[in-house]
Amino acid sequence: MAVGSQARPATSGAAWTLYLALRDEPSPARVMALAQWLRQHPSHTVSFDAALTLWALSGAALQGRAPFPAHRGGTGRLLFDALHHCPCHENAERLVGWLADDPARVRQLDAALTGWGLAQSGPVGERRRVRVPPG
C-alpha cells in the first residue's frame, strides 16, 4: 500500500468480507464476486490490498514467532507483493485471475500472506515498524 493512500472504510469492509468469504468457502462464484467488485471502482483495488495486508499481519500475530511451514513464497506471495507495491487494477486482476484458475489456491495465498506478515515483524527481539492500513 502506498504511503499516505487510504481506502474508504465502506470499501475496506467489503474487501474484507469478500476475501473472508472466499477463504472460508473457496468457489468460482466467490472469486467472480470479488473480481466484479474490484472492477466497480478504482479505490476497490487499494481496499483489497488493505484487507490482504491486514489479514497478513493478523495471521502473523496468530502464528507468533514460531517457524512457518511451506508456502512462504510461491505465486501467491509474488502476486501479493506486486499488488502491495503497486495497488493497481492490473495487479489485482492478476491475483484474482490466479485464484479463479483454482479457488482452493486461496489456502496458498493465506499461507503466503502469513509468511509475509511474519517477515514484516522481523526476528525475535527486533520489531520493525509496520504501517497498518486504515479501515
C-alpha positions in Angstrom: 0.0 0.0 0.0 1.4 3.4 -1.0 2.3 5.6 1.9 -0.5 8.1 2.5 -3.1 6.3 0.5 -6.3 5.5 2.2 -9.2 3.2 1.5 -12.7 4.3 2.2 -14.0 2.4 5.3 -17.0 1.1 3.4 -14.9 -0.4 0.6 -12.4 -1.8 3.1 -15.2 -3.6 4.8 -16.5 -5.0 1.5 -13.0 -6.2 0.6 -12.6 -7.8 3.9 -16.0 -9.6 3.7 -15.4 -10.8 0.1 -11.9 -12.1 0.9 -13.0 -13.9 4.1 -16.0 -15.4 2.3 -13.6 -16.8 -0.4 -11.2 -18.0 2.2 -13.9 -19.8 4.2 -15.6 -21.4 1.2 -13.4 -21.3 -2.0 -15.5 -21.4 -5.1 -15.6 -19.9 -8.6 -18.7 -17.9 -7.7 -16.9 -16.2 -4.8 -13.9 -15.5 -7.0 -16.2 -13.9 -9.6 -17.9 -11.8 -6.9 -14.5 -10.5 -5.8 -13.5 -9.8 -9.4 -16.7 -8.0 -10.2 -16.4 -5.9 -7.1 -12.8 -4.9 -8.0 -14.0 -3.7 -11.4 -16.6 -1.4 -9.9 -14.3 1.4 -8.7 -10.6 2.1 -8.8 -10.5 2.6 -5.0 -11.5 -1.1 -4.6 -8.0 -2.2 -5.6 -6.5 -0.2 -2.7 -9.1 -1.6 -0.4 -8.4 -5.1 -1.4 -4.7 -4.5 -0.8 -5.5 -3.1 2.6 -7.7 -6.1 3.5 -5.0 -8.6 2.4 -2.3 -6.6 4.3 -4.4 -6.6 7.5 -5.1 -10.3 7.1 -1.3 -11.0 6.6 -0.4 -9.0 9.8 -3.2 -10.7 11.7 -2.1 -14.2 10.5 1.5 -13.4 11.6 0.3 -12.3 15.1 -1.7 -15.5 15.5 1.2 -17.6 14.2 3.6 -16.0 16.6 7.3 -16.2 16.1 7.4 -19.9 15.5 8.9 -21.1 12.2 6.3 -21.1 9.5 5.9 -24.1 7.2 5.6 -24.2 3.4 4.2 -21.5 1.1 6.3 -18.6 2.4 6.9 -17.8 -1.3 5.4 -19.1 -4.5 3.0 -17.5 -6.9 0.6 -16.2 -4.2 3.3 -14.3 -2.5 4.6 -12.9 -5.7 1.2 -11.7 -6.8 0.5 -10.2 -3.4 3.9 -8.4 -3.4 3.1 -6.9 -6.8 -0.3 -5.7 -5.6 1.1 -4.4 -2.4 3.9 -2.5 -4.0 1.7 -1.2 -6.8 -2.1 -1.4 -5.9 -3.3 -1.0 -9.5 -6.2 -2.7 -11.2 -3.9 -4.9 -13.4 -2.1 -6.4 -10.3 -5.4 -7.1 -8.6 -6.7 -8.8 -11.8 -3.6 -11.0 -11.9 -4.1 -12.1 -8.3 -7.9 -12.7 -8.8 -7.2 -14.5 -12.1 -4.8 -16.8 -10.4 -7.4 -17.6 -7.8 -10.0 -18.1 -10.5 -8.0 -20.9 -12.1 -8.3 -22.8 -8.8 -10.3 -21.2 -5.9 -8.6 -23.6 -3.5 -5.4 -21.6 -4.1 -6.8 -19.2 -1.5 -5.2 -21.5 1.0 -1.8 -21.0 -0.6 -2.4 -17.2 -0.7 -3.4 -17.3 3.0 -0.2 -19.1 4.0 1.9 -16.7 1.8 0.2 -13.8 3.5 1.1 -15.1 6.9 4.7 -15.7 5.8 4.8 -12.1 4.6 3.4 -10.8 7.9 6.0 -12.8 9.8 8.7 -11.3 7.6 7.4 -7.8 8.4 7.7 -8.4 12.2 11.5 -9.3 11.9 13.5 -11.6 14.1 12.7 -12.2 17.7 13.5 -9.2 19.8 13.7 -6.9 16.7 10.4 -5.4 15.7 10.1 -3.3 12.6 7.5 -0.6 12.3 4.7 -1.8 10.1 2.1 0.6 8.9 -1.3 -1.0 9.4 -3.7 0.1 6.6 -6.7 2.2 7.7 -10.2 0.7 7.8 
